Amino acid sequence: MELKALLFEEWGLQPTHISPIEEGLINHTWLVRTTTANFILQKINAHVFNEPALLQLQLEGFSKAVILPKLIPLQFLPTKAGTTCFAFENQYYRLVAAITPSRTLNSVTVENSKLAAAALLEFHAALGQIDAQHWKAPISGFLDVGLRLKVYQDTIRNIDSDRKLKASSAIKLLEDNWTFLTDWQDFLEKAPKVLIHADPKLGNFLFHPNGNQVRALIDWDTIQLGSPFYDYGDMMRSYCSFGEDVPEGKPLFREEIFEVLLETFQLDEVKIFTAACGVILVQALRFLTDYLQNDIYYKVKDEQHNLRRALNQLRLAEELKQYWFTTRKPTR
């Protein structure tokens, strides 16, 4: 169905402009402008989220129940039929009120990072007030490191392709770090489980245009039971990197951001290092597995994109480890 027709027939909107938002790796997202307000339209990836209607039902309930003193919760707009998830030919759409004024940041300062860490702590506090007794994980095994390792190992055993040869250096780097992955697996298996965001990357924090305030933590699709240290580690992964396209010879890891996040979280630093290193390496493993499986999960720009992503994460892990074990550790 054409998007303008969909928006009019189901939500009664008459868009003046619809433009794609390219940052997301899984769902398809568009900014919808009308003469009176702006909205975010998303097509939920039904291959990744096996039960989109149930996912949306959970998030709608969460939106109504959550109390966020300083952050703005997502507001899902009902269709004319009264549902916030519209299904059409096995495609699932939802509409969210745009949070304005706001913007995502491509790079952050120490102060931006401190504000975002405080926002994550507020979000965790709000999650702690939600009855999670019947919460269903949106993606089976999403936080299961053992499952990620098994899928990777099965993929390596069962393929014999040109991609495997091209990925040989990444495969070696990943397997050289296997102990850090199994340490992280052991940590998560023993950790108490509470509701977490599970994807607090840089692009999911909406800042005021002046950068001096976090307005919202978005992309709630991954909310599930897990260890809060997963979120701390994933935030380290995202915020402590200069990005995907840093050339060799220039630093990728941002030491000053790492330190301000540690300072703001005020938690066991060794556990946060374990989490950061583990999350980075699991992300490398996921990119590499998807590359070897011919890009069936993540959106890519070209056939080498996932391999570059994997190598970038492996490099980030190495620079984090070097900082932790050589530069930082002897002085603390």
C-alpha positions in Angstrom: 0.0 0.0 0.0 1.2 3.5 -0.9 2.3 5.3 2.3 0.2 8.4 1.8 -2.9 6.3 1.3 -2.1 4.2 4.3 -1.7 7.2 6.5 -5.0 8.7 5.3 -7.1 5.6 5.4 -5.9 4.2 8.7 -4.9 7.4 10.7 -6.8 10.1 8.9 -3.6 12.1 8.2 -2.9 14.1 5.1 0.9 14.2 4.9 2.7 17.2 3.2 6.0 15.3 3.1 7.2 11.8 3.9 11.0 11.1 4.1 12.9 7.9 5.1 15.0 7.8 8.2 18.0 5.7 7.4 19.7 5.2 10.8 17.8 2.1 11.9 19.3 -1.3 11.2 16.1 -3.4 11.4 12.8 -1.6 11.0 11.9 0.8 8.1 11.1 4.3 9.4 9.8 7.5 7.9 9.3 11.0 9.1 5.8 12.2 8.3 5.1 15.9 8.2 1.6 17.4 8.2 0.4 21.0 8.5 -0.2 20.6 12.2 2.3 18.0 13.6 5.0 15.6 12.7 4.9 11.8 13.2 7.2 8.8 12.9 5.8 5.9 10.8 7.5 2.5 11.2 7.1 -0.8 9.4 8.0 -3.4 12.0 10.4 -6.1 10.7 8.2 -9.2 10.9 11.2 -11.5 10.1 13.1 -10.2 13.2 10.1 -9.7 15.5 8.0 -12.9 15.2 4.9 -11.5 16.9 4.7 -7.8 15.9 1.1 -7.4 17.2 2.1 -8.8 20.7 5.2 -6.7 20.7 3.2 -3.5 20.0 0.6 -4.5 22.6 3.3 -4.7 25.2 4.8 -1.4 24.2 1.4 0.4 24.2 0.8 -0.8 27.7 4.3 0.2 28.8 3.8 3.7 27.3 0.7 4.2 29.3 2.2 2.9 32.6 5.7 4.3 32.5 6.6 7.4 34.6 9.6 9.3 33.4 10.2 12.5 35.4 12.6 14.1 32.8 12.2 12.1 29.6 9.3 12.0 27.2 7.7 8.6 26.6 6.7 7.4 23.2 3.1 8.1 22.3 1.6 5.5 19.9 -1.3 6.8 17.8 -4.3 4.6 17.4 -5.8 3.9 14.0 -9.5 4.7 13.2 -10.1 1.1 14.4 -8.5 1.9 17.7 -5.4 -0.3 17.5 -1.8 1.0 17.4 -0.5 -1.8 15.1 -2.0 -2.0 11.6 -1.5 -5.2 9.7 -1.7 -5.4 5.9 -0.5 -8.4 3.8 1.8 -9.6 6.7 3.3 -6.1 7.0 2.9 -4.3 10.3 2.8 -0.5 10.8 2.7 1.8 13.7 2.6 5.6 14.1 4.3 7.6 16.9 4.1 11.2 17.7 7.4 12.9 16.8 9.3 14.4 19.7 10.1 17.9 18.8 12.3 19.8 18.9 14.9 17.1 19.1 17.7 15.5 17.1 20.0 12.5 17.2 23.8 13.1 17.5 26.4 11.6 15.2 29.2 12.4 17.7 29.1 13.4 21.4 31.0 15.4 23.9 31.8 14.4 27.4 28.8 16.5 28.6 26.5 14.9 26.1 27.6 11.5 27.3 27.1 12.3 31.0 23.5 13.5 30.2 22.8 10.3 28.3 24.1 8.1 31.1 21.9 9.9 33.6 18.9 9.4 31.2 19.6 5.7 31.0 19.6 5.5 34.8 16.3 7.3 34.9 14.9 4.9 32.3 16.1 1.9 34.3 14.4 3.4 37.4 11.1 3.7 35.5 11.4 0.1 34.1 11.8 -1.1 37.7 8.3 0.1 38.5 6.7 -2.0 35.7 5.2 -5.4 36.4 7.3 -7.6 34.1 5.8 -10.9 35.2 4.3 -11.7 31.8 6.7 -9.7 29.6 7.6 -11.7 26.6 11.0 -11.2 25.0 10.5 -9.6 21.5 13.4 -11.6 19.9 14.0 -15.1 21.2 17.6 -15.5 22.4 18.5 -11.8 21.9 20.6 -11.6 25.0 21.7 -15.3 25.0 25.5 -15.2 24.4 25.7 -19.0 24.3 23.2 -19.1 21.5 25.1 -16.4 19.6 28.3 -18.4 19.9 26.6 -21.6 18.8 25.1 -20.0 15.7 28.5 -18.5 14.8 30.2 -21.9 15.3 27.5 -23.7 13.2 27.9 -21.1 10.5 31.7 -21.5 10.4 31.4 -25.3 10.3 28.7 -25.5 7.6 29.8 -22.9 5.0 32.6 -23.0 2.5 32.4 -19.8 0.5 34.4 -16.9 -0.8 33.1 -14.8 2.1 34.7 -17.2 4.7 38.0 -16.7 3.0 37.6 -12.9 2.9 36.7 -12.9 6.6 39.7 -15.0 7.7 41.4 -12.1 9.6 38.1 -11.2 11.4 37.5 -14.9 12.2 41.0 -15.1 13.8 40.6 -11.9 15.8 37.2 -13.0 17.1 38.4 -16.4 18.1 41.5 -14.9 19.8 39.0 -13.1 22.1 36.9 -16.2 22.8 37.6 -16.1 26.6 36.2 -12.6 26.9 33.0 -13.8 25.2 32.6 -16.8 27.5 33.4 -14.6 30.5 30.5 -12.3 29.4 28.2 -15.4 28.8 29.0 -16.6 32.4 28.3 -13.1 33.8 24.9 -12.8 32.2 23.8 -16.3 33.1 24.5 -15.6 36.8 23.2 -12.0 36.9 19.7 -11.1 38.3 17.2 -10.3 35.6 15.1 -7.1 35.4 13.5 -5.1 32.5 16.2 -3.3 30.5 16.2 -1.3 27.3 18.6 -3.6 25.5 19.6 -1.1 22.8 20.8 2.1 24.3 23.0 3.1 21.4 23.8 6.7 20.5 21.1 6.9 17.8 18.4 6.0 20.3 18.9 9.1 22.5 17.0 12.2 21.3 18.7 15.4 22.4 17.4 18.9 22.5 18.8 20.7 19.4 21.2 22.6 21.7 22.6 19.2 23.0 22.2 20.2 26.6 19.3 17.9 27.4 18.2 14.4 26.6 14.5 14.5 25.6 13.8 10.8 25.1 15.3 7.3 24.9 13.5 5.7 21.9 13.3 2.4 20.1 11.6 0.3 22.8 11.3 -2.8 20.6 14.1 -4.6 22.5 12.8 -4.0 26.0 13.1 -7.3 27.9 14.3 -9.1 31.0 18.1 -9.0 31.3 21.0 -7.5 33.3 21.3 -3.7 33.5 25.0 -4.3 32.8 24.1 -5.2 29.3 22.8 -1.7 28.8 25.8 -0.1 30.4 28.1 -2.2 28.2 26.1 -1.4 25.0 26.2 2.3 25.8 29.9 2.1 26.2 30.1 0.3 22.9 28.2 3.0 21.1 29.4 6.2 22.9 33.0 5.3 23.3 33.6 4.9 19.6 34.5 7.5 17.0 32.4 5.6 14.5 32.4 3.1 11.6 34.6 4.9 9.2 37.7 5.8 11.3 40.8 5.0 9.2 43.6 2.7 10.4 46.3 4.6 12.4 43.7 6.9 14.1 42.2 6.1 17.5 38.8 4.5 17.5 38.2 4.2 21.3 37.3 7.4 23.2 38.9 7.2 26.7 37.4 10.4 28.0 33.9 9.2 27.3 34.6 5.8 28.9 35.7 7.6 32.1 32.7 10.0 32.3 30.3 7.0 31.8 32.0 5.1 34.6 31.8 8.2 36.8 28.1 8.7 36.1 27.1 5.1 36.5 28.9 4.8 39.9 28.9 1.0 39.7 31.5 -1.8 39.8 34.1 -0.8 37.2 35.4 -4.3 36.6 31.8 -5.5 35.8 31.3 -2.6 33.5 34.5 -3.4 31.7 33.4 -7.0 31.4 30.1 -5.9 30.0 31.6 -3.3 27.5 34.1 -5.8 26.2 31.5 -8.6 26.0 28.9 -6.5 24.2 31.4 -5.2 21.7 32.7 -8.6 20.9 29.1 -10.1 20.7 28.3 -7.3 18.2 31.4 -8.1 16.2 30.3 -11.8 16.2 26.8 -10.8 15.1 28.0 -8.7 12.2 30.5 -11.4 11.2 27.8 -14.2 11.4 25.4 -12.1 9.3 28.2 -11.5 6.7 28.9 -15.2 6.5 25.2 -15.9 6.1 24.9 -13.5 3.2 23.4 -10.5 5.1 20.1 -11.9 6.2 19.6 -9.8 9.3 21.1 -6.3 9.1 20.5 -3.7 6.3 23.8 -3.2 4.4 25.1 -0.8 1.8 27.2 -3.3 0.0 28.3 -6.9 0.3 31.4 -6.0 2.5 29.5 -3.8 4.9 28.9 -6.3 7.6 32.5 -7.5 7.4 33.7 -3.9 7.8 31.3 -3.5 10.8 32.7 -6.7 12.4 36.3 -5.5 12.0 35.4 -2.1 13.4 34.0 -3.7 16.5 37.0 -6.0 16.9 39.3 -3.0 16.7 37.2 -1.2 19.3 37.5 -4.1 21.7 41.3 -4.2 21.2 41.7 -0.5 22.0 39.4 -0.8 25.0 41.4 -3.8 26.4 44.7 -2.0 25.7 43.4 1.1 27.7 42.0 -1.0 30.5 45.0 -3.4 31.0 47.9 -1.0 30.3 47.1 2.7 30.5 44.4 2.7 33.1 44.7 -0.3 35.4 48.1 0.4 37.0 47.0 3.8 38.2 43.7 2.8 39.9 
